[in-house]
Amino acid sequence: MAEATANGLGQHALHSDRAHEGPSTGVAEVHQEHPIKLYLVVWAWLFILSACSYMVDYLGIHGYLRWSLILIFMILKAGLIVAVFMHMAWERLALTYAIILPPLLILVFVAMMLFEADYTLLTRLSFFGPGP
């Protein structure tokens, strides 16, 4: 099999050769195909969310609302890409938790650091006074 890949036949030729060999291990390979409509719907949603993200800039929204909307649209787009194009929607729950849980915990730790930073600034100002 390594010779076939080295000779340039590629993976497709290897899989087609195996189909003629017959059952060797008794384990059937399961190949799942999704309808093209699913990918077109996801592409349309990605287009809509991108347009909404650009509209935030076009309409001139400023401040926390602007950044909140941009981050929400970004997270929604990333979620769609991970769920459908990276096939996480069809994975086991343990693998999904292994991918999704660490970024959520990082967000919790960042929020904790933000509160701690305010406390540290207050402590420095009260003990050392304002800067030069």
C-alpha positions in Angstrom: 0.0 0.0 0.0 2.9 2.4 0.7 4.1 1.7 -2.9 0.8 2.8 -4.3 0.9 6.1 -2.5 4.6 6.6 -3.4 3.8 5.9 -7.0 1.2 8.7 -7.0 -2.0 6.6 -7.0 -3.2 8.4 -3.9 -5.8 7.4 -1.3 -8.7 7.0 -3.7 -6.9 4.3 -5.6 -6.1 2.5 -2.3 -9.7 2.5 -1.2 -10.9 1.2 -4.5 -8.4 -1.6 -4.4 -9.7 -2.6 -0.9 -13.2 -2.9 -2.2 -12.2 -5.8 -4.4 -10.3 -7.7 -1.7 -13.4 -8.8 0.2 -14.0 -8.9 3.9 -10.7 -9.1 5.7 -11.4 -8.0 9.2 -15.2 -8.2 9.4 -15.5 -4.5 10.3 -17.4 -2.5 7.8 -16.4 1.1 7.1 -19.2 3.5 7.6 -19.2 6.5 5.3 -21.8 9.2 6.2 -22.7 11.8 3.6 -24.7 14.8 4.4 -27.2 16.4 2.0 -25.9 19.4 0.0 -28.9 21.4 1.3 -27.3 21.4 4.8 -24.1 22.9 3.5 -26.0 25.5 1.5 -28.1 26.5 4.5 -25.0 26.8 6.7 -23.3 28.9 3.9 -26.3 31.2 3.8 -26.3 31.6 7.5 -22.6 32.4 7.5 -23.3 35.0 4.8 -26.1 36.6 6.8 -24.1 36.7 10.0 -21.1 38.2 8.1 -23.4 40.8 6.6 -24.8 41.7 10.0 -21.3 42.0 11.3 -20.4 44.5 8.5 -23.7 46.3 9.1 -22.5 47.1 12.7 -19.6 49.0 11.2 -21.7 50.5 8.4 -24.4 51.9 10.7 -21.7 53.4 12.9 -22.6 51.7 16.2 -20.0 52.5 18.9 -19.0 51.5 22.3 -19.8 48.3 24.1 -22.8 47.5 21.9 -20.6 47.4 18.8 -18.1 45.1 20.3 -20.8 42.9 21.9 -22.5 42.5 18.5 -19.3 41.8 16.6 -18.3 39.1 19.2 -21.8 37.5 19.2 -21.7 37.3 15.4 -18.2 35.9 15.5 -19.0 33.3 18.0 -22.1 32.2 16.1 -20.1 31.9 12.9 -17.4 29.9 14.6 -20.0 27.6 16.1 -21.6 26.9 12.8 -18.3 26.2 11.2 -17.2 23.8 14.0 -20.6 22.1 14.2 -21.1 21.4 10.5 -17.9 21.7 8.6 -15.8 20.1 11.3 -18.6 17.5 12.0 -18.8 18.2 15.7 -22.6 18.0 15.6 -22.4 14.3 14.9 -19.6 13.5 17.4 -20.0 11.9 20.8 -20.8 14.2 23.7 -17.5 13.5 25.4 -15.6 14.8 22.4 -17.8 17.8 22.1 -17.2 18.6 25.8 -13.5 18.2 25.2 -13.6 20.9 22.4 -16.1 23.3 23.9 -15.5 23.2 27.6 -11.9 24.6 27.7 -12.7 27.9 25.8 -15.6 28.4 28.2 -13.4 27.9 31.2 -10.9 30.3 29.7 -13.6 32.9 29.5 -14.5 32.3 33.1 -10.8 32.7 34.2 -10.6 35.9 32.1 -13.6 37.3 33.8 -12.1 36.4 37.2 -8.9 38.2 36.2 -10.9 41.3 35.3 -12.4 41.5 38.7 -9.0 40.8 40.3 -7.4 43.5 38.2 -9.8 46.1 39.7 -9.0 44.9 43.2 -5.2 45.0 42.5 -5.5 48.6 41.1 -7.5 49.7 44.1 -5.0 48.2 46.4 -2.0 49.8 44.7 -3.7 53.2 44.7 -4.5 53.0 48.4 -1.0 51.9 49.4 1.2 53.7 46.9 -0.9 56.6 46.0 -1.6 57.9 42.5 1.3 57.7 40.0 3.6 60.6 39.0 
